[in-house]
Amino acid sequence: MKNLQKITRESLKTIKGGLRQCPVDGDCGPGYCCSKGACRPFSGASPTTYLCDAPLN
């Protein structure tokens, strides 16, 4: 049990398959957008699933 590492909340959500929280500037990286506070892929965005928020630049 000595080799256990501290896991952050964000890491745990990623491991469980959850969505990563949007950074302050709203830039989730290539292929992703910020929607309702979480980074989501552009490929899943549509009027029936979710819409991407406008970037904060």
ZAFIBA-394305 format. One record per residue: residue number from 1; residue in one letter; x, y, z negated of N, C-alpha, C in turn. Coordinates in steps of 0.001 Angstrom, whole numbers, plus 524288, in hexadecimal, padded with zeros to 5 digits. Each point is the difference from the previous one (the first is absolute). Layout:
REM ZAFIBA-394305
<NUM, A, <X, Y, Z>, <X, Y, Z>, <X, Y, Z>>
...
END
This chain:
REM ZAFIBA-394305
<1, M, <8032D, 7FB4B, 80000>, <7FCD3, 804B5, 80000>, <80355, 804F0, 80000>>
<2, K, <80530, 7FF8C, 7FFC8>, <8035B, 80498, 7FFEF>, <80027, 802C7, 80541>>
<3, N, <7FEE3, 7FD42, 80449>, <80082, 80247, 80538>, <7FB0C, 802B2, 801F4>>
<4, L, <7FC25, 800AE, 7FCB8>, <7FB3A, 802A2, 801AC>, <80105, 805D2, 800BF>>
<5, Q, <7FDC2, 80221, 80426>, <800A1, 8058E, 8010B>, <7FAF3, 802D6, 7FEB0>>
<6, K, <80086, 804F9, 7FECC>, <7FB74, 80330, 7FEED>, <7FD3F, 80118, 80530>>
<7, I, <7FAF8, 7FF0E, 80046>, <7FCFA, 800E6, 804C2>, <7FC8F, 804CA, 7FF35>>
<8, T, <80051, 803A4, 803B0>, <7FCBE, 804AB, 7FF9E>, <7FA76, 7FEB3, 801C6>>
<9, R, <7FC55, 8034D, 7FEAA>, <7FA8B, 7FF43, 801A0>, <7FF8D, 7FFCF, 805E9>>
<10, E, <802F1, 8037A, 802A9>, <7FFC9, 8003C, 805B8>, <80203, 7FAEA, 80263>>
<11, S, <8043E, 7FDEB, 7FDE6>, <80226, 7FB13, 801EF>, <7FC24, 7FB8E, 7FF30>>
<12, L, <7FD72, 7FFF4, 7FB92>, <7FC49, 7FBDC, 7FECD>, <7FB6D, 80017, 803CE>>
<13, K, <7FE06, 804A1, 8014B>, <7FBB3, 80068, 803BC>, <801AA, 7FDFF, 80554>>
<14, T, <804C9, 8012A, 80192>, <801FB, 7FE2D, 8050C>, <8006D, 7FA13, 80004>>
<15, I, <801E4, 7FDBF, 7FBBD>, <8009A, 7FA5A, 7FF8C>, <7FAA8, 7FD4F, 80050>>
<16, K, <7FC12, 8022B, 7FD6A>, <7FAD3, 7FDAA, 7FFE8>, <7FD02, 800EC, 80513>>
<17, G, <80225, 802FE, 80393>, <7FD4A, 8010D, 804EB>, <7FCCB, 804F7, 7FFDC>>
<18, G, <800B4, 80311, 7FBF4>, <7FD2D, 804E9, 7FF96>, <80261, 80423, 80383>>
<19, L, <7FDC7, 8048F, 7FFE0>, <801DB, 80448, 80345>, <80385, 8039E, 7FCDE>>
<20, R, <80401, 801F1, 80295>, <803B5, 80394, 7FD90>, <7FD80, 80564, 7FF8D>>
<21, Q, <800ED, 802B4, 7FBB0>, <7FDEF, 8053E, 7FF34>, <802B6, 803D7, 803A5>>
<22, C, <7FD16, 803CB, 80205>, <8023A, 803F5, 8037B>, <803ED, 8035F, 7FD19>>
<23, P, <80460, 8015D, 80298>, <8039F, 803B7, 7FD9A>, <7FD95, 80577, 7FFE0>>
<24, V, <80266, 8038C, 7FD27>, <7FDF3, 80548, 7FF50>, <7FF3D, 802CC, 8053F>>
<25, D, <803B5, 7FF4D, 803A9>, <7FF8C, 802BB, 80507>, <7FC4E, 7FD3C, 803D2>>
<26, G, <7FDE8, 7FB74, 7FE98>, <7FC49, 7FD35, 80348>, <8026F, 7FCF5, 80477>>
<27, D, <8053E, 7FFB8, 80035>, <802AD, 7FD32, 80433>, <80127, 7FA6F, 7FE38>>
<28, C, <7FD04, 7FC45, 801F6>, <800A0, 7FA80, 7FE7B>, <80402, 7FD1F, 8034E>>
<29, G, <80200, 8027E, 80411>, <803E0, 7FD79, 80350>, <7FDBC, 7FE93, 80548>>
<30, P, <80349, 7FDDF, 80373>, <7FE37, 7FEBA, 80549>, <7FBDD, 7FBAE, 80005>>
<31, G, <7FBC5, 800F4, 802D1>, <7FBD6, 7FC1E, 80076>, <7FC03, 80027, 7FBA1>>
<32, Y, <800BC, 8037B, 7FC2E>, <7FC6A, 80057, 7FB95>, <7FE0C, 80590, 7FF3B>>
<33, C, <7FB54, 8007A, 7FDC5>, <7FDDE, 80525, 7FEC1>, <7FDB3, 7FFD2, 7FA84>>
<34, C, <7FF10, 80487, 7FDD6>, <7FDCE, 8006F, 7FAC5>, <7FA0C, 80058, 80080>>
<35, S, <7FD33, 7FCA3, 7FD3A>, <7FA4C, 80015, 8000D>, <7FE0B, 7FEA6, 7FA8E>>
<36, K, <7FD28, 803A2, 7FDA6>, <7FDD4, 7FF3D, 7FABF>, <8042A, 7FEA5, 7FBFF>>
<37, G, <80498, 80276, 8007C>, <80425, 7FF4C, 7FC2D>, <80378, 7FB43, 800BF>>
<38, A, <7FF1C, 7FCF1, 8042A>, <80327, 7FB53, 800F6>, <8022C, 80009, 8058B>>
<39, C, <80499, 7FDB0, 800B4>, <8025C, 7FF8B, 8052B>, <7FD7C, 7FB6E, 802D6>>
<40, R, <7FDDF, 80118, 8049E>, <7FD49, 7FC07, 8030B>, <80217, 80007, 80594>>
<41, P, <7FFD9, 7FB8B, 802B9>, <80205, 7FFCC, 8055F>, <7FC6E, 802E0, 803D6>>
<42, F, <80261, 80294, 803E5>, <7FCFA, 80296, 8041D>, <7FC84, 7FC16, 802D8>>
<43, S, <801DA, 7FB34, 80091>, <7FD2F, 7FC0D, 80302>, <7FAA5, 7FEB6, 7FDB7>>
<44, G, <7FF42, 800DB, 7FAFE>, <7FAF5, 7FEC1, 7FD9A>, <7FC54, 8049F, 7FF9D>>
<45, A, <801D4, 8049D, 80174>, <7FCD4, 804B6, 7FF74>, <7FBDD, 80051, 8044B>>
<46, S, <7FB2A, 800BE, 7FE6C>, <7FBB6, 800DD, 803A9>, <7FB82, 8027B, 7FCF0>>
<47, P, <7FC23, 80218, 802A8>, <7FB94, 80263, 7FD2A>, <7FD14, 7FC2D, 7FC71>>
<48, T, <80055, 7FAED, 80116>, <7FD37, 7FC35, 7FCC3>, <80345, 7FDD3, 7FB8A>>
<49, T, <80537, 800A1, 8001B>, <8034A, 7FDFB, 7FBC6>, <801E3, 8047A, 7FC81>>
<50, Y, <8039D, 80318, 801D1>, <801E3, 8048C, 7FD1F>, <80241, 803E8, 803D7>>
<51, L, <80047, 804DC, 7FE6A>, <80249, 8041D, 8033B>, <804DA, 8020F, 7FD51>>
<52, C, <803F5, 80150, 8030B>, <804DA, 80220, 7FDDA>, <7FF37, 805AB, 7FE60>>
<53, D, <8024F, 8017B, 7FB90>, <7FFD9, 80569, 7FE30>, <803C8, 80342, 8033A>>
<54, A, <7FEF7, 80507, 8006E>, <80383, 80382, 802C6>, <8051C, 8008E, 7FCF5>>
<55, P, <80488, 80005, 802A6>, <804FB, 800B4, 7FD3A>, <80063, 8055C, 7FD6E>>
<56, L, <802F8, 80044, 7FBC6>, <80082, 804DD, 7FCFC>, <804C5, 8032C, 80199>>
<57, N, <800C3, 8014A, 804ED>, <8048B, 80320, 80174>, <7FE79, 80589, 800C9>>
END
